């Protein structure tokens, strides 16, 4: 299976063996409602952010973009910011996603954080979990994988699945 996306129409195209390309965003069965959920994306790469934004807005989430670890910590520890979930890239400017997660979890232990990275290593995954990340995703990933991680972080009774 492979996938890609374009910014002109913001399509996420999926190719499976012996099947034609299809736009995964055209399939509402792939999504569950995140209506009124506030999700912070900590990502310095524009194309990666656009991918998250496209997928999460399709599920009706409110998406907030933060481009570095220091700003992520400052935003997330401010209890006046109503945040349901953080998606944290690991290699971001100023302070790493691992260090940012550690600082955030000191003051907001219950705030779910999903670590995302393109760097494969058992050591990296272990560091993320030790820092307090609740889930770990390896880039690239499909929307279904992202939603599975989100479901694991948000209580099931607070998630409504599309029929």
C-alpha positions as CSV (number, residue, x, y, z in Angstrom):
1,X,0.0,0.0,0.0
2,X,1.2,3.5,-0.8
3,X,-0.2,7.0,-0.4
4,X,0.3,10.6,-1.3
5,X,-1.5,13.9,-1.2
6,X,-1.8,17.1,-3.2
7,X,-2.3,20.6,-2.0
8,X,-4.3,21.8,-5.0
9,X,-7.4,19.7,-4.1
10,X,-6.1,18.4,-0.7
11,X,-6.7,14.7,-1.7
12,X,-5.2,11.8,0.1
13,X,-4.9,9.1,-2.5
14,X,-4.4,5.5,-1.5
15,X,-3.3,2.6,-3.8
16,X,-3.9,-0.9,-2.7
17,X,-2.8,-4.0,-4.6
18,X,-5.0,-4.7,-7.5
19,X,-7.2,-1.7,-6.8
20,X,-7.3,1.7,-8.5
21,X,-6.3,4.9,-6.6
22,X,-9.0,6.3,-4.4
23,X,-9.4,9.4,-2.3
24,X,-9.6,8.2,1.3
25,X,-11.3,11.5,2.3
26,X,-14.3,10.6,0.1
27,X,-15.0,7.6,2.4
28,X,-16.8,8.9,5.5
29,X,-16.7,5.4,7.0
30,X,-12.9,6.0,7.5
31,X,-13.6,8.8,10.0
32,X,-15.2,9.3,13.4
33,X,-16.5,12.6,14.7
34,X,-14.1,14.8,16.5
35,X,-16.6,17.7,16.5
36,X,-15.6,20.4,19.0
37,X,-12.4,18.6,19.9
38,X,-9.4,20.9,20.1
39,X,-6.3,19.2,18.7
40,X,-2.9,20.8,18.8
41,X,-0.4,19.8,16.0
42,X,3.2,20.4,16.9
43,X,4.9,20.2,13.6
44,X,7.5,22.4,11.9
45,X,7.0,21.0,8.4
46,X,4.2,22.6,6.4
47,X,3.3,19.6,4.3
48,X,3.1,17.3,7.3
49,X,0.8,19.9,9.1
50,X,-1.4,20.1,6.0
51,X,-1.9,16.3,6.0
52,X,-2.9,16.4,9.7
53,X,-5.1,19.4,9.2
54,X,-6.9,17.9,6.2
55,X,-7.6,14.6,7.9
56,X,-8.6,16.1,11.2
57,X,-10.9,18.8,9.8
58,X,-12.7,16.1,7.8
59,X,-13.5,14.6,11.2
60,X,-14.7,18.1,12.3
61,X,-11.8,18.8,14.8
62,X,-10.6,22.2,15.7
63,X,-6.9,22.2,14.7
64,X,-4.2,24.5,16.1
65,X,-0.7,24.6,14.7
66,X,2.4,25.2,16.7
67,X,5.8,25.0,15.0
68,X,8.3,24.5,17.8
69,X,8.7,22.7,21.1
70,X,9.0,25.8,23.3
71,X,5.8,27.4,22.0
72,X,4.1,24.0,22.4
73,X,5.1,23.8,26.1
74,X,3.9,27.4,26.8
75,X,0.6,26.8,25.0
76,X,-0.1,23.4,26.5
77,X,0.7,24.2,30.1
78,X,-1.7,27.2,30.0
79,X,-4.7,25.7,31.7
80,X,-7.0,28.3,30.0
81,X,-6.4,26.6,26.7
82,X,-8.9,23.9,26.3
83,X,-6.9,21.1,24.6
84,X,-8.2,17.5,24.0
85,X,-5.1,16.1,22.4
86,X,-1.6,16.9,21.2
87,X,0.1,15.4,18.2
88,X,3.8,16.0,18.7
89,X,6.5,15.6,16.1
90,X,9.7,14.5,17.8
91,X,12.3,16.5,15.8
92,X,11.1,20.0,16.1
93,X,13.0,23.3,16.7
94,X,14.0,24.9,20.0
95,X,13.3,21.8,22.2
96,X,12.6,18.3,21.0
97,X,9.2,16.8,21.1
98,X,10.4,14.4,23.8
99,X,11.6,17.2,26.0
100,X,8.4,19.2,25.3
101,X,6.3,16.2,26.2
102,X,8.2,15.8,29.5
103,X,7.5,19.5,30.4
104,X,3.9,19.4,29.4
105,X,3.2,16.1,31.4
106,X,4.6,17.7,34.6
107,X,1.7,20.1,34.7
108,X,-0.9,18.3,32.6
109,X,-0.5,14.6,33.3
110,X,-3.9,13.7,31.7
111,X,-3.4,15.5,28.4
112,X,-3.0,12.8,25.7
113,X,0.0,13.2,23.5
114,X,0.7,11.2,20.3
115,X,4.3,11.1,19.3
116,X,5.0,11.1,15.5
117,X,8.3,10.6,13.8
118,X,9.9,9.3,10.7
119,X,12.9,7.8,12.6
120,X,12.6,4.1,13.2
121,X,14.2,2.8,16.3
122,X,13.1,0.9,19.4
123,X,15.2,3.4,21.4
124,X,13.2,6.4,20.0
125,X,9.8,4.7,20.8
126,X,11.0,3.9,24.3
127,X,12.1,7.5,24.9
128,X,8.7,8.8,23.7
129,X,6.8,6.5,26.1
130,X,9.2,7.3,29.0
131,X,8.7,11.0,28.4
132,X,4.9,10.5,28.8
133,X,3.6,10.0,25.2
134,X,0.4,8.0,25.2
135,X,0.8,6.7,21.6
136,X,3.5,6.5,19.0
137,X,3.1,6.7,15.2
138,X,5.7,6.2,12.6
139,X,5.6,8.5,9.5
140,X,4.2,8.0,7.0
141,X,0.8,6.7,8.2
142,X,-2.7,6.5,6.9
143,X,-5.6,8.4,8.4
144,X,-7.0,5.1,9.8
145,X,-3.8,4.6,11.8
146,X,-4.0,8.2,13.2
147,X,-7.6,7.7,14.1
148,X,-6.8,4.4,15.9
149,X,-4.2,6.3,18.0
150,X,-6.7,9.1,18.7
151,X,-9.3,6.5,19.8
152,X,-6.8,5.0,22.2
153,X,-6.2,8.4,23.7
154,X,-9.8,9.6,24.0
155,X,-12.4,7.8,26.0
156,X,-14.6,5.7,23.8
157,X,-17.8,7.1,25.3
158,X,-16.6,10.6,24.1
159,X,-16.1,9.5,20.5
160,X,-19.1,9.1,18.1
161,X,-18.5,6.9,15.1
162,X,-20.1,7.8,11.8
163,X,-22.6,5.2,10.6
